[in-house]
Amino acid sequence: ACRLGVLIPRKESNAMNRLITSTAIPARELKIEALASMSASFERLCLAAGLEALGEMMEVDAQTACGPRHGRGKDRTAHRWGKTKGKIGFHGGKVEIARPRLRSFDGKEQALPSWKGAMTEDWLGKWAMNQMLINVSTRKFERSMRLPEGDVPAPNGSGLSKSAASRRFVALSAARLKEWMGSDLSDLGLLVIQIDGIHMDEDMTLVAAIGVDVNGDKHPLGLVEGATENAATVQALIDNLVERGLNPTVPRLFIIDGSKALSKAIRATFGRDAAIQRCQIHKARNIMDRLPKSMHAQVRRVLRQAWEMDDADKAEKLLRNLARRLERDWEGVAASILEGLDEMLTVTKLGLPPELRRSLACTNIIENVMGTVRRVSRNVKYWRSPSMALRWAGAAMQEAAKGFRRLKAYKQLPLLQAALAVHKARATSSNAHLAQTTKAA
């Protein structure tokens, strides 16, 4: 251990020396007793080693600035001014450590570079946020940081209380949310945007956006709060994305869950001819929930057949025939099938290959992210304010981004890019022809 540079407390060091030099104890018992001695104070051993290393670094900094003790060199920039005690982060809490003080020749305090570097990084805040994201409650924060049978104390002021952990999480999550919501989007090259809402409370709904770039990489884009998933809330999110560099003139595919407010806000910003795909899984689920179980198999078979067709006209005809068969006994279900029919087959109309259609015909990407939001925030029983919900959801979305994988059919995304360009060109030509016809009339 000494050759590895690890500092062992004197008591444990003497015990290990006696074990090593003893010849009366068999090798197996020697190993067991040595491991037991180290395990009993391993946390304190790590703490002592770390503090010893930091102490040596601070002493080197002091010697660099002041020279050797009692020296009178001309290169000195400060002189020693005794010692003081300060607290430094250790394993999610704080421990006290003595450090030398320096004064410059004009009488001002001079910071030690090693101490300043150790204090600059917000390790305590990162520990608190990490524990919250893995569902450790603030009441159990101290136990998760310090072993109950361990020998590193956690007195008052060590930063392990539930209020201290909560304050650190609030401060760091708010700072990261502000940075994230102000980040630049102009260089991402977004090709697909999924927008969906999540209900945090009866009177609180968050609307989030996830983007997919031309390489198939996924990016959490933004988050806004509102009472419901209405057009004003969605428009606020879209306005934020545009302000951060999302070019509204670039053709993109928008994937939504079927809310009319989403379609309205998207068309108001990106044009009435924007390519919008309604989630086919949501549509099928809404239809099945209104039918008896005896009809589920045959209706689901027809829907799946329509989704998998390469010809959009044949798929639309198949869905209209299904609605016609259900109209007599299930008029509301038939109307639901026909509602938004043009947006249900957008990926088919664009002529995309089946693998890419399967990935882009639903909102599974953002649904998975919302699942992470629910998992991370499951310990929260009461939402005090919308800002609290935004902080938690923003932290959860950034946590989910760490596990993002590239879109399965990412190699086929250039086909989508070309299809969107053709779709926009046709829409522009059609609008120009319509304007000329109207003017002539």
C-alpha distance (Angstrom), angle and dihedral (degrees) to the residues before:
residue distance angle dihedral
A1 . . .
C2 3.80 . .
R3 3.81 90.6 .
L4 3.82 88.7 53.7
G5 3.78 91.0 54.2
V6 3.83 95.8 -114.1
L7 3.79 116.3 145.9
I8 3.81 112.2 -134.4
P9 3.82 118.9 -165.5
R10 3.79 112.9 -108.3
K11 3.79 94.9 -113.3
E12 3.80 93.7 53.8
S13 3.83 91.6 39.8
N14 3.83 92.4 55.5
A15 3.79 90.7 47.4
M16 3.79 92.3 51.5
N17 3.83 91.7 46.3
R18 3.80 90.4 53.7
L19 3.78 89.8 49.6
I20 3.80 93.4 48.7
T21 3.83 95.5 46.9
S22 3.79 94.0 44.3
T23 3.78 115.7 101.0
A24 3.78 97.6 -179.5
I25 3.81 94.9 70.8
P26 3.81 116.2 78.7
A27 3.82 117.2 -117.3
R28 3.81 94.1 -110.9
E29 3.81 94.1 52.6
L30 3.81 88.9 44.4
K31 3.81 90.8 56.8
I32 3.80 93.7 46.0
E33 3.82 93.5 50.1
A34 3.81 92.3 45.6
L35 3.81 92.2 51.1
A36 3.79 91.4 47.0
S37 3.80 91.0 50.7
M38 3.80 92.0 50.1
S39 3.81 94.6 43.8
A40 3.79 92.2 51.4
S41 3.79 91.4 61.5
F42 3.80 103.9 19.5
E43 3.79 93.6 122.2
R44 3.79 91.1 50.6
L45 3.81 89.9 45.7
C46 3.82 91.2 55.3
L47 3.79 91.0 45.8
A48 3.79 92.9 49.3
A49 3.80 92.0 47.6
G50 3.79 92.4 50.0
L51 3.79 94.8 46.2
E52 3.79 91.3 46.6
A53 3.80 90.5 53.2
L54 3.81 91.8 48.1
G55 3.79 90.3 47.3
E56 3.79 91.1 53.8
M57 3.81 90.8 48.9
M58 3.80 91.3 51.7
E59 3.79 91.1 47.9
V60 3.81 90.0 52.6
D61 3.82 89.6 50.4
A62 3.80 90.6 49.7
Q63 3.80 92.0 48.8
T64 3.81 91.1 48.7
A65 3.80 91.7 53.4
C66 3.82 99.4 36.8
G67 3.78 104.1 23.3
P68 3.80 122.5 -132.8
R69 3.78 118.1 -25.3
H70 3.82 114.0 -76.8
G71 3.81 88.4 7.7
R72 3.80 123.9 140.5
G73 3.79 102.3 -157.5
K74 3.81 121.0 159.2
D75 3.81 93.5 -133.1
R76 3.79 94.6 66.8
T77 3.82 117.4 122.9
A78 3.81 97.3 -176.6
H79 3.76 143.3 7.3
R80 3.78 131.9 -128.2
W81 3.79 118.5 -92.3
G82 3.79 104.9 -173.3
K83 3.79 125.0 -95.0
T84 3.77 137.4 -67.2
K85 3.78 137.3 -173.5
G86 3.77 124.7 -109.8
K87 3.78 136.9 171.5
I88 3.77 124.1 -116.9
G89 3.79 131.4 -174.1
F90 3.79 116.9 -95.3
H91 3.80 124.1 173.0
G92 3.79 95.4 -26.4
G93 3.81 95.4 -41.9
K94 3.79 139.9 61.6
V95 3.80 133.5 -91.0
E96 3.78 128.2 -172.0
I97 3.79 120.8 -114.4
A98 3.80 134.3 176.0
R99 3.80 116.3 -123.0
P100 3.81 133.4 179.5
R101 3.80 120.2 -107.4
L102 3.78 123.1 -137.8
R103 3.80 130.5 -162.2
S104 3.77 124.9 -162.6
F105 3.80 117.8 -132.6
D106 3.81 90.6 -100.1
G107 3.82 89.9 60.2
K108 3.83 99.6 -104.1
E109 3.79 125.3 132.4
Q110 3.80 112.6 -102.6
A111 3.79 118.5 -153.4
L112 3.78 122.6 -134.3
P113 3.84 110.7 -120.4
S114 3.81 93.0 -137.4
W115 3.82 93.0 49.7
K116 3.79 91.8 44.9
G117 3.81 91.0 50.4
A118 3.80 91.9 48.9
M119 3.81 91.2 51.0
T120 3.81 97.9 42.0
E121 3.80 96.8 68.5
D122 3.79 112.0 76.0
W123 3.78 95.9 -134.6
L124 3.80 93.0 153.5
G125 3.80 91.5 55.5
K126 3.81 90.7 47.9
W127 3.80 90.9 49.9
A128 3.82 90.8 50.6
M129 3.81 93.6 47.9
N130 3.80 92.4 46.4
Q131 3.80 91.7 52.2
M132 3.80 92.0 48.3
L133 3.81 92.0 49.9
I134 3.81 91.3 54.9
N135 3.82 90.5 50.3
V136 3.80 100.5 -103.0
S137 3.81 106.6 151.9
T138 3.81 120.3 -133.3
R139 3.81 90.2 -114.8
K140 3.80 89.9 60.7
F141 3.80 95.6 40.5
E142 3.83 94.8 99.9
R143 3.81 92.4 49.9
S144 3.81 91.7 48.9
M145 3.82 90.2 53.0
R146 3.82 100.7 40.3
L147 3.77 126.7 37.2
P148 3.83 110.5 -122.4
E149 3.84 89.3 -133.4
G150 3.81 93.1 40.6
D151 3.80 123.8 114.0
V152 3.83 99.6 -133.7
P153 3.81 104.4 98.8
A154 3.80 125.4 -134.4
P155 3.82 105.2 -156.0
N156 3.79 125.2 172.4
G157 3.77 110.6 -65.2
S158 3.79 94.9 32.4
G159 3.82 90.8 115.2
L160 3.80 96.8 -117.7
S161 3.79 99.7 111.6
K162 3.79 120.4 112.5
S163 3.80 92.0 -112.3
A164 3.82 92.5 51.6
A165 3.81 91.7 49.1
S166 3.80 90.7 47.9
R167 3.81 92.8 50.2
R168 3.79 91.7 51.3
F169 3.81 92.2 48.8
V170 3.81 91.7 48.9
A171 3.80 93.1 48.9
L172 3.81 96.5 46.0
S173 3.81 96.6 40.4
A174 3.82 91.1 49.1
A175 3.81 91.5 50.1
R176 3.80 92.8 48.2
L177 3.81 92.4 46.3
K178 3.80 90.9 52.7
E179 3.79 91.6 48.5
W180 3.80 92.5 46.7
M181 3.81 95.0 47.6
G182 3.81 89.5 51.0
S183 3.81 98.1 46.6
D184 3.81 120.3 121.5
L185 3.83 117.9 -103.7
S186 3.79 99.6 -179.5
D187 3.82 95.6 95.3
L188 3.82 98.4 46.5
G189 3.81 96.0 85.4
L190 3.81 93.3 -142.0
L191 3.79 115.6 -160.3
V192 3.82 101.8 168.6
I193 3.82 129.3 35.4
Q194 3.79 124.6 -170.8
I195 3.80 119.2 -164.0
D196 3.79 125.6 -171.7
G197 3.79 140.5 149.2
I198 3.78 133.7 -124.7
H199 3.80 124.8 -157.7
M200 3.79 109.7 -133.9
D201 3.81 93.7 172.5
E202 3.78 139.8 -6.6
D203 3.80 90.9 -88.5
M204 3.79 99.6 28.8
T205 3.80 128.7 74.8
L206 3.78 128.0 171.7
V207 3.80 122.1 -155.0
A208 3.80 116.3 -154.8
A209 3.79 136.2 -175.0
I210 3.82 130.2 -150.0
G211 3.80 122.4 -170.3
V212 3.81 134.2 -157.3
D213 3.80 118.4 -154.9
V214 3.81 129.0 -148.9
N215 3.82 90.4 -89.1
G216 3.80 93.4 55.3
D217 3.82 95.5 -107.7
K218 3.81 116.6 141.0
H219 3.81 124.8 -133.4
P220 3.83 131.0 -172.1
L221 3.80 102.6 -130.0
G222 3.78 111.2 -178.1
L223 3.76 151.4 -35.6
V224 3.82 135.1 -145.0
E225 3.78 134.4 -179.4
G226 3.79 129.5 -130.0
A227 3.79 143.0 152.2
T228 3.81 91.9 -109.2
E229 3.79 139.0 -0.3
N230 3.81 92.4 -91.1
A231 3.79 131.9 147.8
A232 3.81 93.6 -97.9
T233 3.81 92.4 55.7
V234 3.80 93.0 47.1
Q235 3.80 91.1 45.5
A236 3.81 89.9 53.8
L237 3.81 89.7 54.7
I238 3.81 93.0 47.5
D239 3.82 91.6 47.1
N240 3.79 89.2 53.1
L241 3.81 91.2 51.6
V242 3.81 92.0 49.2
E243 3.80 92.0 48.4
R244 3.79 89.3 53.9
G245 3.79 93.6 55.8
L246 3.82 107.8 -79.9
N247 3.81 103.3 146.0
P248 3.85 108.8 -137.4
T249 3.82 92.5 -159.4
V250 3.83 94.6 63.8
P251 3.84 111.3 94.2
R252 3.80 112.9 -116.5
L253 3.77 139.2 166.5
F254 3.83 114.8 -115.0
I255 3.79 118.5 -158.8
I256 3.81 117.9 -162.7
D257 3.80 137.9 166.7
G258 3.82 94.8 -114.4
S259 3.80 102.0 -87.0
K260 3.81 111.8 149.7
A261 3.81 89.5 -145.1
L262 3.80 90.0 61.6
S263 3.80 93.3 51.0
K264 3.80 91.9 46.6
A265 3.80 94.4 51.8
I266 3.82 93.3 44.3
R267 3.81 93.4 50.8
A268 3.81 91.4 45.6
T269 3.82 91.0 58.2
F270 3.80 106.1 27.6
G271 3.80 99.5 32.5
R272 3.78 134.8 -90.7
D273 3.81 90.4 -88.0
A274 3.82 94.8 57.5
A275 3.83 112.5 138.0
I276 3.81 106.1 -110.0
Q277 3.80 123.3 179.3
R278 3.79 119.0 -165.1
C279 3.78 115.6 -145.0
Q280 3.80 107.3 -98.1
I281 3.80 92.1 -158.6
H282 3.81 91.5 56.8
K283 3.81 90.9 47.7
A284 3.81 93.1 49.7
R285 3.80 91.2 47.0
N286 3.80 92.2 50.9
I287 3.80 90.9 50.6
M288 3.82 94.3 47.5
D289 3.80 92.8 49.0
R290 3.82 89.6 61.5
L291 3.79 97.3 47.4
P292 3.83 130.5 73.0
K293 3.79 117.3 -104.0
S294 3.79 91.8 -110.6
M295 3.82 89.5 68.0
H296 3.80 98.3 43.1
A297 3.80 97.8 89.8
Q298 3.80 97.9 51.7
V299 3.82 95.4 41.7
R300 3.80 92.1 46.7
R301 3.81 89.5 50.2
V302 3.81 91.5 54.5
L303 3.80 92.7 46.9
R304 3.79 92.5 49.5
Q305 3.79 90.6 48.7
A306 3.82 90.4 52.1
W307 3.82 93.4 47.8
E308 3.83 91.8 51.4
M309 3.82 96.7 49.3
D310 3.80 118.0 110.1
D311 3.82 93.0 -152.3
A312 3.82 111.8 75.0
D313 3.84 93.2 -162.4
K314 3.82 92.7 54.5
A315 3.80 91.0 45.8
E316 3.80 91.3 51.2
K317 3.83 91.0 48.1
L318 3.81 90.0 51.2
L319 3.81 91.9 52.1
R320 3.80 92.3 46.9
N321 3.81 90.0 51.9
L322 3.81 89.4 51.5
A323 3.80 90.4 51.2
R324 3.80 90.5 48.5
R325 3.83 91.9 53.4
L326 3.81 91.6 49.9
E327 3.79 96.5 42.6
R328 3.81 97.2 87.9
D329 3.82 98.3 54.0
W330 3.82 101.5 16.5
E331 3.78 105.9 34.9
G332 3.82 94.1 158.8
V333 3.80 92.5 51.9
A334 3.80 91.0 49.0
A335 3.79 90.0 52.2
S336 3.81 89.7 49.7
I337 3.82 90.9 54.3
L338 3.80 92.1 51.9
E339 3.81 94.6 43.1
G340 3.79 109.4 100.1
L341 3.81 92.0 -1.7
D342 3.81 92.3 148.7
E343 3.82 91.7 56.9
M344 3.81 94.2 46.8
L345 3.81 93.2 66.5
T346 3.81 100.6 40.4
V347 3.82 95.0 116.8
T348 3.81 88.9 50.2
K349 3.81 92.8 49.3
L350 3.81 89.4 51.7
G351 3.81 88.9 59.9
L352 3.81 96.1 -122.5
P353 3.83 121.1 167.7
P354 3.84 117.2 -102.2
E355 3.83 95.5 -105.6
L356 3.80 92.6 54.3
R357 3.81 92.3 42.6
R358 3.78 89.9 54.2
S359 3.82 91.1 55.4
L360 3.81 96.4 43.5
A361 3.82 102.0 38.7
C362 3.81 93.7 78.6
T363 3.80 141.8 39.2
N364 3.81 95.6 -118.6
I365 3.82 92.5 128.7
I366 3.77 95.3 60.1
E367 3.82 92.3 35.4
N368 3.81 88.8 60.5
V369 3.79 89.5 50.9
M370 3.80 90.7 50.4
G371 3.79 88.2 51.8
T372 3.80 88.4 57.5
V373 3.81 89.7 49.8
R374 3.81 90.6 54.0
R375 3.80 92.2 46.9
V376 3.79 94.9 48.6
S377 3.81 94.6 46.0
R378 3.80 98.3 41.4
N379 3.81 91.8 107.3
V380 3.82 91.0 59.4
K381 3.79 108.3 95.9
Y382 3.79 99.1 174.2
W383 3.79 129.8 32.1
R384 3.79 107.5 -146.6
S385 3.80 96.6 -171.2
P386 3.82 142.4 -7.9
S387 3.82 89.7 -104.5
M388 3.81 89.3 60.2
A389 3.81 90.8 52.6
L390 3.81 90.6 47.2
R391 3.81 91.9 52.1
W392 3.79 93.6 49.9
A393 3.80 94.8 43.3
G394 3.81 92.4 45.2
A395 3.80 91.5 51.0
A396 3.81 90.4 47.6
M397 3.82 93.1 49.5
Q398 3.79 91.3 50.9
E399 3.80 88.5 47.7
A400 3.82 90.2 51.5
A401 3.81 89.9 50.5
K402 3.81 89.4 65.2
G403 3.80 89.0 67.8
F404 3.81 97.8 42.4
R405 3.78 116.2 132.7
R406 3.76 127.6 -160.1
L407 3.79 117.1 -91.1
K408 3.80 109.5 -87.3
A409 3.81 95.3 -126.1
Y410 3.81 94.3 38.8
K411 3.81 92.0 133.8
Q412 3.80 88.9 65.1
L413 3.81 95.8 52.9
P414 3.85 92.6 98.5
L415 3.83 85.8 64.8
L416 3.79 89.0 56.0
Q417 3.80 91.2 48.5
A418 3.80 91.3 52.1
A419 3.82 92.5 45.0
L420 3.82 91.5 51.7
A421 3.82 90.5 51.0
V422 3.82 90.4 51.9
H423 3.81 91.0 46.3
K424 3.80 91.4 52.6
A425 3.80 92.8 46.6
R426 3.81 91.5 51.9
A427 3.80 91.7 47.0
T428 3.82 91.4 50.0
S429 3.80 91.8 48.4
S430 3.79 91.9 47.5
N431 3.78 92.4 49.4
A432 3.81 91.4 49.2
H433 3.81 91.4 50.0
L434 3.80 90.7 48.0
A435 3.81 91.0 50.6
Q436 3.82 91.4 50.9
T437 3.82 91.3 48.5
T438 3.80 91.4 49.3
K439 3.82 91.5 48.6
A440 3.81 91.6 48.8
A441 3.79 91.6 49.2
